[in-house]
Amino acid sequence: MIKHFFSPAVIKLVEQGSFHGEILDVGCGLGDNVPKAIEVAGEKAQKVSVNIQFKVIDILSDLSTTYLKQRSYDIILDAAIFHVFFK
């Protein structure tokens, strides 16, 4: 599944184990598959003992009032979000 959504550069970094710490993946396409995607990703993460939290936030909202403001991240990814800015 990862190979379907991420660029070859991101896939290579994941395979090399380059991602450590707090990682934020911003964007999930249109968001229409979010509930099922969270369910599947949660099951996969649990199987490999990965500590992961899922939050659904509207990226066009006031982010200063969201969960994101209270956190800091070591890596931030943007796989599928630019389309929302060009409507």
PDB file of N, CA, C and O in Angstrom:
ATOM      1  N   MET A   1       0.814  -1.192   0.000  1.00  0.00           N
ATOM      2  CA  MET A   1       0.000   0.000   0.000  1.00  0.00           C
ATOM      3  C   MET A   1       0.859   1.258   0.000  1.00  0.00           C
ATOM      4  O   MET A   1       0.519   2.227  -0.679  1.00  0.00           O
ATOM      5  N   ILE A   2       1.945   1.270   0.731  1.00  0.00           N
ATOM      6  CA  ILE A   2       2.791   2.459   0.794  1.00  0.00           C
ATOM      7  C   ILE A   2       3.299   2.847  -0.593  1.00  0.00           C
ATOM      8  O   ILE A   2       3.435   4.035  -0.888  1.00  0.00           O
ATOM      9  N   LYS A   3       3.574   1.878  -1.431  1.00  0.00           N
ATOM     10  CA  LYS A   3       4.128   2.169  -2.745  1.00  0.00           C
ATOM     11  C   LYS A   3       3.108   2.825  -3.671  1.00  0.00           C
ATOM     12  O   LYS A   3       3.477   3.423  -4.682  1.00  0.00           O
ATOM     13  N   HIS A   4       1.847   2.714  -3.332  1.00  0.00           N
ATOM     14  CA  HIS A   4       0.816   3.325  -4.165  1.00  0.00           C
ATOM     15  C   HIS A   4       0.716   4.830  -3.922  1.00  0.00           C
ATOM     16  O   HIS A   4       0.416   5.584  -4.848  1.00  0.00           O
ATOM     17  N   PHE A   5       0.961   5.275  -2.696  1.00  0.00           N
ATOM     18  CA  PHE A   5       0.704   6.660  -2.339  1.00  0.00           C
ATOM     19  C   PHE A   5       1.933   7.556  -2.273  1.00  0.00           C
ATOM     20  O   PHE A   5       1.819   8.759  -2.506  1.00  0.00           O
ATOM     21  N   PHE A   6       3.083   7.017  -1.970  1.00  0.00           N
ATOM     22  CA  PHE A   6       4.250   7.856  -1.734  1.00  0.00           C
ATOM     23  C   PHE A   6       5.230   7.844  -2.898  1.00  0.00           C
ATOM     24  O   PHE A   6       5.283   6.897  -3.682  1.00  0.00           O
ATOM     25  N   SER A   7       5.992   8.907  -2.990  1.00  0.00           N
ATOM     26  CA  SER A   7       6.995   9.015  -4.037  1.00  0.00           C
ATOM     27  C   SER A   7       8.107   7.997  -3.784  1.00  0.00           C
ATOM     28  O   SER A   7       8.283   7.536  -2.656  1.00  0.00           O
ATOM     29  N   PRO A   8       8.854   7.647  -4.830  1.00  0.00           N
ATOM     30  CA  PRO A   8       9.968   6.708  -4.657  1.00  0.00           C
ATOM     31  C   PRO A   8      10.982   7.184  -3.614  1.00  0.00           C
ATOM     32  O   PRO A   8      11.573   6.363  -2.913  1.00  0.00           O
ATOM     33  N   ALA A   9      11.188   8.477  -3.505  1.00  0.00           N
ATOM     34  CA  ALA A   9      12.143   8.999  -2.522  1.00  0.00           C
ATOM     35  C   ALA A   9      11.684   8.714  -1.097  1.00  0.00           C
ATOM     36  O   ALA A   9      12.494   8.332  -0.253  1.00  0.00           O
ATOM     37  N   VAL A  10      10.398   8.896  -0.820  1.00  0.00           N
ATOM     38  CA  VAL A  10       9.871   8.627   0.517  1.00  0.00           C
ATOM     39  C   VAL A  10       9.919   7.133   0.810  1.00  0.00           C
ATOM     40  O   VAL A  10      10.284   6.728   1.914  1.00  0.00           O
ATOM     41  N   ILE A  11       9.560   6.325  -0.155  1.00  0.00           N
ATOM     42  CA  ILE A  11       9.613   4.868   0.025  1.00  0.00           C
ATOM     43  C   ILE A  11      11.028   4.426   0.369  1.00  0.00           C
ATOM     44  O   ILE A  11      11.221   3.603   1.265  1.00  0.00           O
ATOM     45  N   LYS A  12      12.003   4.957  -0.323  1.00  0.00           N
ATOM     46  CA  LYS A  12      13.404   4.599  -0.067  1.00  0.00           C
ATOM     47  C   LYS A  12      13.811   4.985   1.359  1.00  0.00           C
ATOM     48  O   LYS A  12      14.481   4.209   2.041  1.00  0.00           O
ATOM     49  N   LEU A  13      13.416   6.165   1.806  1.00  0.00           N
ATOM     50  CA  LEU A  13      13.741   6.596   3.169  1.00  0.00           C
ATOM     51  C   LEU A  13      13.099   5.692   4.214  1.00  0.00           C
ATOM     52  O   LEU A  13      13.723   5.363   5.222  1.00  0.00           O
ATOM     53  N   VAL A  14      11.854   5.291   3.974  1.00  0.00           N
ATOM     54  CA  VAL A  14      11.172   4.379   4.899  1.00  0.00           C
ATOM     55  C   VAL A  14      11.900   3.039   4.945  1.00  0.00           C
ATOM     56  O   VAL A  14      12.167   2.505   6.021  1.00  0.00           O
ATOM     57  N   GLU A  15      12.214   2.507   3.783  1.00  0.00           N
ATOM     58  CA  GLU A  15      12.889   1.205   3.714  1.00  0.00           C
ATOM     59  C   GLU A  15      14.268   1.238   4.366  1.00  0.00           C
ATOM     60  O   GLU A  15      14.730   0.225   4.891  1.00  0.00           O
ATOM     61  N   GLN A  16      14.928   2.398   4.335  1.00  0.00           N
ATOM     62  CA  GLN A  16      16.248   2.542   4.958  1.00  0.00           C
ATOM     63  C   GLN A  16      16.146   2.782   6.467  1.00  0.00           C
ATOM     64  O   GLN A  16      17.162   2.805   7.162  1.00  0.00           O
ATOM     65  N   GLY A  17      14.938   2.957   6.965  1.00  0.00           N
ATOM     66  CA  GLY A  17      14.762   3.220   8.388  1.00  0.00           C
ATOM     67  C   GLY A  17      15.138   4.630   8.785  1.00  0.00           C
ATOM     68  O   GLY A  17      15.545   4.871   9.921  1.00  0.00           O
ATOM     69  N   SER A  18      15.005   5.563   7.859  1.00  0.00           N
ATOM     70  CA  SER A  18      15.433   6.939   8.093  1.00  0.00           C
ATOM     71  C   SER A  18      14.460   7.776   8.918  1.00  0.00           C
ATOM     72  O   SER A  18      14.824   8.862   9.369  1.00  0.00           O
ATOM     73  N   PHE A  19      13.254   7.308   9.122  1.00  0.00           N
ATOM     74  CA  PHE A  19      12.264   8.086   9.856  1.00  0.00           C
ATOM     75  C   PHE A  19      12.283   7.690  11.330  1.00  0.00           C
ATOM     76  O   PHE A  19      12.097   6.523  11.676  1.00  0.00           O
ATOM     77  N   HIS A  20      12.509   8.671  12.180  1.00  0.00           N
ATOM     78  CA  HIS A  20      12.536   8.452  13.624  1.00  0.00           C
ATOM     79  C   HIS A  20      11.835   9.613  14.307  1.00  0.00           C
ATOM     80  O   HIS A  20      11.752  10.710  13.754  1.00  0.00           O
ATOM     81  N   GLY A  21      11.342   9.375  15.485  1.00  0.00           N
ATOM     82  CA  GLY A  21      10.730  10.441  16.271  1.00  0.00           C
ATOM     83  C   GLY A  21       9.280  10.653  15.919  1.00  0.00           C
ATOM     84  O   GLY A  21       8.597   9.739  15.455  1.00  0.00           O
ATOM     85  N   GLU A  22       8.814  11.864  16.143  1.00  0.00           N
ATOM     86  CA  GLU A  22       7.425  12.235  15.882  1.00  0.00           C
ATOM     87  C   GLU A  22       7.267  12.572  14.406  1.00  0.00           C
ATOM     88  O   GLU A  22       7.933  13.475  13.900  1.00  0.00           O
ATOM     89  N   ILE A  23       6.388  11.849  13.713  1.00  0.00           N
ATOM     90  CA  ILE A  23       6.191  12.031  12.278  1.00  0.00           C
ATOM     91  C   ILE A  23       4.736  12.407  12.027  1.00  0.00           C
ATOM     92  O   ILE A  23       3.816  11.760  12.528  1.00  0.00           O
ATOM     93  N   LEU A  24       4.546  13.459  11.248  1.00  0.00           N
ATOM     94  CA  LEU A  24       3.208  13.906  10.885  1.00  0.00           C
ATOM     95  C   LEU A  24       3.044  13.755   9.380  1.00  0.00           C
ATOM     96  O   LEU A  24       3.827  14.292   8.597  1.00  0.00           O
ATOM     97  N   ASP A  25       2.015  13.019   8.992  1.00  0.00           N
ATOM     98  CA  ASP A  25       1.673  12.883   7.575  1.00  0.00           C
ATOM     99  C   ASP A  25       0.451  13.758   7.340  1.00  0.00           C
ATOM    100  O   ASP A  25      -0.655  13.419   7.761  1.00  0.00           O
ATOM    101  N   VAL A  26       0.651  14.871   6.677  1.00  0.00           N
ATOM    102  CA  VAL A  26      -0.433  15.813   6.414  1.00  0.00           C
ATOM    103  C   VAL A  26      -1.052  15.470   5.077  1.00  0.00           C
ATOM    104  O   VAL A  26      -0.369  15.424   4.054  1.00  0.00           O
ATOM    105  N   GLY A  27      -2.327  15.233   5.094  1.00  0.00           N
ATOM    106  CA  GLY A  27      -3.027  15.006   3.839  1.00  0.00           C
ATOM    107  C   GLY A  27      -3.346  13.548   3.593  1.00  0.00           C
ATOM    108  O   GLY A  27      -2.568  12.645   3.902  1.00  0.00           O
ATOM    109  N   CYS A  28      -4.507  13.360   3.031  1.00  0.00           N
ATOM    110  CA  CYS A  28      -4.951  12.000   2.713  1.00  0.00           C
ATOM    111  C   CYS A  28      -5.856  12.057   1.491  1.00  0.00           C
ATOM    112  O   CYS A  28      -6.894  11.396   1.450  1.00  0.00           O
ATOM    113  N   GLY A  29      -5.471  12.833   0.514  1.00  0.00           N
ATOM    114  CA  GLY A  29      -6.324  12.964  -0.663  1.00  0.00           C
ATOM    115  C   GLY A  29      -7.565  13.751  -0.322  1.00  0.00           C
ATOM    116  O   GLY A  29      -7.499  14.746   0.401  1.00  0.00           O
ATOM    117  N   LEU A  30      -8.676  13.321  -0.829  1.00  0.00           N
ATOM    118  CA  LEU A  30      -9.943  14.018  -0.591  1.00  0.00           C
ATOM    119  C   LEU A  30     -10.531  13.718   0.775  1.00  0.00           C
ATOM    120  O   LEU A  30     -11.452  14.402   1.220  1.00  0.00           O
ATOM    121  N   GLY A  31     -10.011  12.711   1.437  1.00  0.00           N
ATOM    122  CA  GLY A  31     -10.511  12.349   2.754  1.00  0.00           C
ATOM    123  C   GLY A  31     -11.688  11.397   2.726  1.00  0.00           C
ATOM    124  O   GLY A  31     -12.192  11.003   3.778  1.00  0.00           O
ATOM    125  N   ASP A  32     -12.132  11.023   1.543  1.00  0.00           N
ATOM    126  CA  ASP A  32     -13.314  10.157   1.456  1.00  0.00           C
ATOM    127  C   ASP A  32     -13.057   8.729   1.922  1.00  0.00           C
ATOM    128  O   ASP A  32     -14.005   8.005   2.227  1.00  0.00           O
ATOM    129  N   ASN A  33     -11.817   8.315   1.983  1.00  0.00           N
ATOM    130  CA  ASN A  33     -11.481   6.961   2.430  1.00  0.00           C
ATOM    131  C   ASN A  33     -10.901   6.933   3.839  1.00  0.00           C
ATOM    132  O   ASN A  33     -10.409   5.898   4.287  1.00  0.00           O
ATOM    133  N   VAL A  34     -10.956   8.048   4.529  1.00  0.00           N
ATOM    134  CA  VAL A  34     -10.304   8.164   5.830  1.00  0.00           C
ATOM    135  C   VAL A  34     -10.742   7.104   6.842  1.00  0.00           C
ATOM    136  O   VAL A  34      -9.873   6.459   7.429  1.00  0.00           O
ATOM    137  N   PRO A  35     -12.028   6.888   7.078  1.00  0.00           N
ATOM    138  CA  PRO A  35     -12.389   5.907   8.112  1.00  0.00           C
ATOM    139  C   PRO A  35     -11.808   4.512   7.849  1.00  0.00           C
ATOM    140  O   PRO A  35     -11.249   3.902   8.761  1.00  0.00           O
ATOM    141  N   LYS A  36     -11.927   4.010   6.648  1.00  0.00           N
ATOM    142  CA  LYS A  36     -11.400   2.681   6.328  1.00  0.00           C
ATOM    143  C   LYS A  36      -9.870   2.681   6.355  1.00  0.00           C
ATOM    144  O   LYS A  36      -9.256   1.722   6.823  1.00  0.00           O
ATOM    145  N   ALA A  37      -9.254   3.757   5.852  1.00  0.00           N
ATOM    146  CA  ALA A  37      -7.791   3.839   5.845  1.00  0.00           C
ATOM    147  C   ALA A  37      -7.238   3.822   7.270  1.00  0.00           C
ATOM    148  O   ALA A  37      -6.234   3.162   7.536  1.00  0.00           O
ATOM    149  N   ILE A  38      -7.882   4.537   8.179  1.00  0.00           N
ATOM    150  CA  ILE A  38      -7.444   4.552   9.578  1.00  0.00           C
ATOM    151  C   ILE A  38      -7.593   3.165  10.192  1.00  0.00           C
ATOM    152  O   ILE A  38      -6.720   2.715  10.933  1.00  0.00           O
ATOM    153  N   GLU A  39      -8.677   2.502   9.891  1.00  0.00           N
ATOM    154  CA  GLU A  39      -8.899   1.143  10.407  1.00  0.00           C
ATOM    155  C   GLU A  39      -7.796   0.195   9.933  1.00  0.00           C
ATOM    156  O   GLU A  39      -7.207  -0.522  10.743  1.00  0.00           O
ATOM    157  N   VAL A  40      -7.515   0.187   8.643  1.00  0.00           N
ATOM    158  CA  VAL A  40      -6.509  -0.705   8.069  1.00  0.00           C
ATOM    159  C   VAL A  40      -5.112  -0.350   8.588  1.00  0.00           C
ATOM    160  O   VAL A  40      -4.350  -1.234   8.982  1.00  0.00           O
ATOM    161  N   ALA A  41      -4.781   0.937   8.586  1.00  0.00           N
ATOM    162  CA  ALA A  41      -3.453   1.358   9.060  1.00  0.00           C
ATOM    163  C   ALA A  41      -3.270   1.024  10.534  1.00  0.00           C
ATOM    164  O   ALA A  41      -2.189   0.602  10.944  1.00  0.00           O
ATOM    165  N   GLY A  42      -4.308   1.207  11.327  1.00  0.00           N
ATOM    166  CA  GLY A  42      -4.225   0.870  12.743  1.00  0.00           C
ATOM    167  C   GLY A  42      -3.965  -0.607  12.974  1.00  0.00           C
ATOM    168  O   GLY A  42      -3.173  -0.975  13.841  1.00  0.00           O
ATOM    169  N   GLU A  43      -4.626  -1.450  12.204  1.00  0.00           N
ATOM    170  CA  GLU A  43      -4.411  -2.893  12.316  1.00  0.00           C
ATOM    171  C   GLU A  43      -2.983  -3.266  11.931  1.00  0.00           C
ATOM    172  O   GLU A  43      -2.341  -4.077  12.598  1.00  0.00           O
ATOM    173  N   LYS A  44      -2.493  -2.666  10.849  1.00  0.00           N
ATOM    174  CA  LYS A  44      -1.120  -2.964  10.409  1.00  0.00           C
ATOM    175  C   LYS A  44      -0.097  -2.469  11.424  1.00  0.00           C
ATOM    176  O   LYS A  44       0.880  -3.164  11.704  1.00  0.00           O
ATOM    177  N   ALA A  45      -0.307  -1.291  11.972  1.00  0.00           N
ATOM    178  CA  ALA A  45       0.620  -0.738  12.960  1.00  0.00           C
ATOM    179  C   ALA A  45       0.660  -1.599  14.214  1.00  0.00           C
ATOM    180  O   ALA A  45       1.726  -1.829  14.785  1.00  0.00           O
ATOM    181  N   GLN A  46      -0.496  -2.069  14.635  1.00  0.00           N
ATOM    182  CA  GLN A  46      -0.573  -2.907  15.825  1.00  0.00           C
ATOM    183  C   GLN A  46       0.187  -4.222  15.626  1.00  0.00           C
ATOM    184  O   GLN A  46       0.840  -4.712  16.548  1.00  0.00           O
ATOM    185  N   LYS A  47       0.100  -4.784  14.431  1.00  0.00           N
ATOM    186  CA  LYS A  47       0.780  -6.050  14.143  1.00  0.00           C
ATOM    187  C   LYS A  47       2.294  -5.935  14.246  1.00  0.00           C
ATOM    188  O   LYS A  47       2.965  -6.907  14.592  1.00  0.00           O
ATOM    189  N   VAL A  48       2.844  -4.751  13.947  1.00  0.00           N
ATOM    190  CA  VAL A  48       4.296  -4.570  13.991  1.00  0.00           C
ATOM    191  C   VAL A  48       4.729  -3.700  15.168  1.00  0.00           C
ATOM    192  O   VAL A  48       5.851  -3.194  15.203  1.00  0.00           O
ATOM    193  N   SER A  49       3.822  -3.533  16.129  1.00  0.00           N
ATOM    194  CA  SER A  49       4.104  -2.793  17.368  1.00  0.00           C
ATOM    195  C   SER A  49       4.572  -1.358  17.127  1.00  0.00           C
ATOM    196  O   SER A  49       5.524  -0.898  17.757  1.00  0.00           O
ATOM    197  N   VAL A  50       3.910  -0.662  16.225  1.00  0.00           N
ATOM    198  CA  VAL A  50       4.219   0.740  15.963  1.00  0.00           C
ATOM    199  C   VAL A  50       3.247   1.603  16.752  1.00  0.00           C
ATOM    200  O   VAL A  50       2.032   1.411  16.691  1.00  0.00           O
ATOM    201  N   ASN A  51       3.795   2.548  17.488  1.00  0.00           N
ATOM    202  CA  ASN A  51       2.976   3.475  18.267  1.00  0.00           C
ATOM    203  C   ASN A  51       2.510   4.596  17.336  1.00  0.00           C
ATOM    204  O   ASN A  51       3.318   5.410  16.888  1.00  0.00           O
ATOM    205  N   ILE A  52       1.222   4.636  17.049  1.00  0.00           N
ATOM    206  CA  ILE A  52       0.704   5.600  16.082  1.00  0.00           C
ATOM    207  C   ILE A  52      -0.640   6.136  16.564  1.00  0.00           C
ATOM    208  O   ILE A  52      -1.435   5.413  17.164  1.00  0.00           O
ATOM    209  N   GLN A  53      -0.877   7.409  16.291  1.00  0.00           N
ATOM    210  CA  GLN A  53      -2.158   8.038  16.600  1.00  0.00           C
ATOM    211  C   GLN A  53      -2.719   8.629  15.318  1.00  0.00           C
ATOM    212  O   GLN A  53      -1.981   9.179  14.501  1.00  0.00           O
ATOM    213  N   PHE A  54      -4.012   8.514  15.150  1.00  0.00           N
ATOM    214  CA  PHE A  54      -4.668   9.068  13.971  1.00  0.00           C
ATOM    215  C   PHE A  54      -5.577  10.210  14.403  1.00  0.00           C
ATOM    216  O   PHE A  54      -6.360  10.061  15.340  1.00  0.00           O
ATOM    217  N   LYS A  55      -5.478  11.334  13.732  1.00  0.00           N
ATOM    218  CA  LYS A  55      -6.344  12.477  13.979  1.00  0.00           C
ATOM    219  C   LYS A  55      -6.862  12.963  12.638  1.00  0.00           C
ATOM    220  O   LYS A  55      -6.109  13.040  11.667  1.00  0.00           O
ATOM    221  N   VAL A  56      -8.129  13.287  12.583  1.00  0.00           N
ATOM    222  CA  VAL A  56      -8.720  13.830  11.369  1.00  0.00           C
ATOM    223  C   VAL A  56      -8.928  15.326  11.597  1.00  0.00           C
ATOM    224  O   VAL A  56      -9.686  15.735  12.477  1.00  0.00           O
ATOM    225  N   ILE A  57      -8.247  16.128  10.794  1.00  0.00           N
ATOM    226  CA  ILE A  57      -8.297  17.583  10.931  1.00  0.00           C
ATOM    227  C   ILE A  57      -8.463  18.189   9.547  1.00  0.00           C
ATOM    228  O   ILE A  57      -7.806  17.759   8.598  1.00  0.00           O
ATOM    229  N   ASP A  58      -9.319  19.166   9.424  1.00  0.00           N
ATOM    230  CA  ASP A  58      -9.491  19.887   8.168  1.00  0.00           C
ATOM    231  C   ASP A  58      -8.322  20.849   8.005  1.00  0.00           C
ATOM    232  O   ASP A  58      -8.192  21.806   8.768  1.00  0.00           O
ATOM    233  N   ILE A  59      -7.485  20.604   7.028  1.00  0.00           N
ATOM    234  CA  ILE A  59      -6.265  21.391   6.833  1.00  0.00           C
ATOM    235  C   ILE A  59      -6.568  22.851   6.492  1.00  0.00           C
ATOM    236  O   ILE A  59      -5.698  23.710   6.634  1.00  0.00           O
ATOM    237  N   LEU A  60      -7.778  23.135   6.051  1.00  0.00           N
ATOM    238  CA  LEU A  60      -8.151  24.512   5.737  1.00  0.00           C
ATOM    239  C   LEU A  60      -8.745  25.246   6.940  1.00  0.00           C
ATOM    240  O   LEU A  60      -9.097  26.421   6.838  1.00  0.00           O
ATOM    241  N   SER A  61      -8.858  24.561   8.070  1.00  0.00           N
ATOM    242  CA  SER A  61      -9.391  25.203   9.275  1.00  0.00           C
ATOM    243  C   SER A  61      -8.282  25.995   9.970  1.00  0.00           C
ATOM    244  O   SER A  61      -7.131  25.993   9.534  1.00  0.00           O
ATOM    245  N   ASP A  62      -8.644  26.658  11.037  1.00  0.00           N
ATOM    246  CA  ASP A  62      -7.673  27.394  11.847  1.00  0.00           C
ATOM    247  C   ASP A  62      -6.867  26.374  12.641  1.00  0.00           C
ATOM    248  O   ASP A  62      -7.336  25.867  13.660  1.00  0.00           O
ATOM    249  N   LEU A  63      -5.678  26.076  12.187  1.00  0.00           N
ATOM    250  CA  LEU A  63      -4.873  25.017  12.802  1.00  0.00           C
ATOM    251  C   LEU A  63      -4.386  25.377  14.197  1.00  0.00           C
ATOM    252  O   LEU A  63      -3.968  24.499  14.951  1.00  0.00           O
ATOM    253  N   SER A  64      -4.436  26.656  14.549  1.00  0.00           N
ATOM    254  CA  SER A  64      -4.001  27.054  15.890  1.00  0.00           C
ATOM    255  C   SER A  64      -4.962  26.558  16.960  1.00  0.00           C
ATOM    256  O   SER A  64      -4.632  26.576  18.146  1.00  0.00           O
ATOM    257  N   THR A  65      -6.133  26.122  16.557  1.00  0.00           N
ATOM    258  CA  THR A  65      -7.111  25.618  17.531  1.00  0.00           C
ATOM    259  C   THR A  65      -7.183  24.097  17.519  1.00  0.00           C
ATOM    260  O   THR A  65      -8.067  23.521  18.153  1.00  0.00           O
ATOM    261  N   THR A  66      -6.286  23.445  16.822  1.00  0.00           N
ATOM    262  CA  THR A  66      -6.343  21.986  16.698  1.00  0.00           C
ATOM    263  C   THR A  66      -5.270  21.300  17.529  1.00  0.00           C
ATOM    264  O   THR A  66      -4.431  21.941  18.162  1.00  0.00           O
ATOM    265  N   TYR A  67      -5.328  20.007  17.505  1.00  0.00           N
ATOM    266  CA  TYR A  67      -4.346  19.136  18.153  1.00  0.00           C
ATOM    267  C   TYR A  67      -2.922  19.432  17.664  1.00  0.00           C
ATOM    268  O   TYR A  67      -1.964  19.251  18.415  1.00  0.00           O
ATOM    269  N   LEU A  68      -2.777  19.880  16.429  1.00  0.00           N
ATOM    270  CA  LEU A  68      -1.445  20.106  15.856  1.00  0.00           C
ATOM    271  C   LEU A  68      -0.659  21.183  16.593  1.00  0.00           C
ATOM    272  O   LEU A  68       0.562  21.083  16.705  1.00  0.00           O
ATOM    273  N   LYS A  69      -1.328  22.199  17.089  1.00  0.00           N
ATOM    274  CA  LYS A  69      -0.639  23.292  17.765  1.00  0.00           C
ATOM    275  C   LYS A  69       0.051  22.820  19.038  1.00  0.00           C
ATOM    276  O   LYS A  69       1.069  23.384  19.439  1.00  0.00           O
ATOM    277  N   GLN A  70      -0.481  21.820  19.658  1.00  0.00           N
ATOM    278  CA  GLN A  70       0.042  21.342  20.932  1.00  0.00           C
ATOM    279  C   GLN A  70       1.210  20.374  20.774  1.00  0.00           C
ATOM    280  O   GLN A  70       1.735  19.879  21.772  1.00  0.00           O
ATOM    281  N   ARG A  71       1.621  20.098  19.554  1.00  0.00           N
ATOM    282  CA  ARG A  71       2.642  19.088  19.297  1.00  0.00           C
ATOM    283  C   ARG A  71       3.805  19.678  18.503  1.00  0.00           C
ATOM    284  O   ARG A  71       3.670  20.729  17.876  1.00  0.00           O
ATOM    285  N   SER A  72       4.927  19.004  18.534  1.00  0.00           N
ATOM    286  CA  SER A  72       6.035  19.321  17.631  1.00  0.00           C
ATOM    287  C   SER A  72       6.416  18.022  16.925  1.00  0.00           C
ATOM    288  O   SER A  72       6.189  16.930  17.448  1.00  0.00           O
ATOM    289  N   TYR A  73       6.992  18.150  15.744  1.00  0.00           N
ATOM    290  CA  TYR A  73       7.278  16.970  14.921  1.00  0.00           C
ATOM    291  C   TYR A  73       8.703  17.017  14.402  1.00  0.00           C
ATOM    292  O   TYR A  73       9.247  18.086  14.125  1.00  0.00           O
ATOM    293  N   ASP A  74       9.295  15.842  14.275  1.00  0.00           N
ATOM    294  CA  ASP A  74      10.639  15.721  13.720  1.00  0.00           C
ATOM    295  C   ASP A  74      10.595  15.652  12.198  1.00  0.00           C
ATOM    296  O   ASP A  74      11.512  16.122  11.525  1.00  0.00           O
ATOM    297  N   ILE A  75       9.537  15.071  11.662  1.00  0.00           N
ATOM    298  CA  ILE A  75       9.375  14.926  10.210  1.00  0.00           C
ATOM    299  C   ILE A  75       7.921  15.226   9.869  1.00  0.00           C
ATOM    300  O   ILE A  75       7.005  14.753  10.542  1.00  0.00           O
ATOM    301  N   ILE A  76       7.719  16.015   8.819  1.00  0.00           N
ATOM    302  CA  ILE A  76       6.367  16.276   8.328  1.00  0.00           C
ATOM    303  C   ILE A  76       6.329  15.894   6.855  1.00  0.00           C
ATOM    304  O   ILE A  76       7.129  16.380   6.056  1.00  0.00           O
ATOM    305  N   LEU A  77       5.387  15.015   6.502  1.00  0.00           N
ATOM    306  CA  LEU A  77       5.209  14.573   5.121  1.00  0.00           C
ATOM    307  C   LEU A  77       3.940  15.177   4.540  1.00  0.00           C
ATOM    308  O   LEU A  77       2.976  15.432   5.262  1.00  0.00           O
ATOM    309  N   ASP A  78       3.947  15.399   3.256  1.00  0.00           N
ATOM    310  CA  ASP A  78       2.757  15.861   2.538  1.00  0.00           C
ATOM    311  C   ASP A  78       2.635  14.980   1.301  1.00  0.00           C
ATOM    312  O   ASP A  78       3.314  15.204   0.299  1.00  0.00           O
ATOM    313  N   ALA A  79       1.773  13.985   1.379  1.00  0.00           N
ATOM    314  CA  ALA A  79       1.654  13.040   0.274  1.00  0.00           C
ATOM    315  C   ALA A  79       0.531  13.380  -0.683  1.00  0.00           C
ATOM    316  O   ALA A  79       0.633  13.095  -1.876  1.00  0.00           O
ATOM    317  N   ALA A  80      -0.532  13.978  -0.191  1.00  0.00           N
ATOM    318  CA  ALA A  80      -1.682  14.201  -1.070  1.00  0.00           C
ATOM    319  C   ALA A  80      -2.560  15.324  -0.538  1.00  0.00           C
ATOM    320  O   ALA A  80      -3.682  15.090  -0.088  1.00  0.00           O
ATOM    321  N   ILE A  81      -2.040  16.540  -0.596  1.00  0.00           N
ATOM    322  CA  ILE A  81      -2.839  17.630  -0.038  1.00  0.00           C
ATOM    323  C   ILE A  81      -2.923  18.861  -0.939  1.00  0.00           C
ATOM    324  O   ILE A  81      -3.857  19.649  -0.797  1.00  0.00           O
ATOM    325  N   PHE A  82      -1.995  19.047  -1.844  1.00  0.00           N
ATOM    326  CA  PHE A  82      -1.979  20.281  -2.627  1.00  0.00           C
ATOM    327  C   PHE A  82      -3.266  20.542  -3.399  1.00  0.00           C
ATOM    328  O   PHE A  82      -3.586  21.698  -3.676  1.00  0.00           O
ATOM    329  N   HIS A  83      -4.001  19.514  -3.747  1.00  0.00           N
ATOM    330  CA  HIS A  83      -5.227  19.692  -4.524  1.00  0.00           C
ATOM    331  C   HIS A  83      -6.250  20.577  -3.812  1.00  0.00           C
ATOM    332  O   HIS A  83      -7.056  21.232  -4.472  1.00  0.00           O
ATOM    333  N   VAL A  84      -6.232  20.609  -2.483  1.00  0.00           N
ATOM    334  CA  VAL A  84      -7.241  21.390  -1.769  1.00  0.00           C
ATOM    335  C   VAL A  84      -7.018  22.889  -1.910  1.00  0.00           C
ATOM    336  O   VAL A  84      -7.951  23.672  -1.729  1.00  0.00           O
ATOM    337  N   PHE A  85      -5.808  23.295  -2.228  1.00  0.00           N
ATOM    338  CA  PHE A  85      -5.501  24.716  -2.340  1.00  0.00           C
ATOM    339  C   PHE A  85      -5.804  25.282  -3.719  1.00  0.00           C
ATOM    340  O   PHE A  85      -5.724  26.493  -3.923  1.00  0.00           O
ATOM    341  N   PHE A  86      -6.149  24.425  -4.659  1.00  0.00           N
ATOM    342  CA  PHE A  86      -6.355  24.882  -6.034  1.00  0.00           C
ATOM    343  C   PHE A  86      -7.795  24.732  -6.492  1.00  0.00           C
ATOM    344  O   PHE A  86      -8.045  24.631  -7.693  1.00  0.00           O
ATOM    345  N   LYS A  87      -8.739  24.716  -5.577  1.00  0.00           N
ATOM    346  CA  LYS A  87     -10.154  24.595  -5.940  1.00  0.00           C
ATOM    347  C   LYS A  87     -10.692  25.925  -6.404  1.00  0.00           C
ATOM    348  O   LYS A  87     -11.868  26.026  -6.753  1.00  0.00           O
TER     349      LYS A  87
END
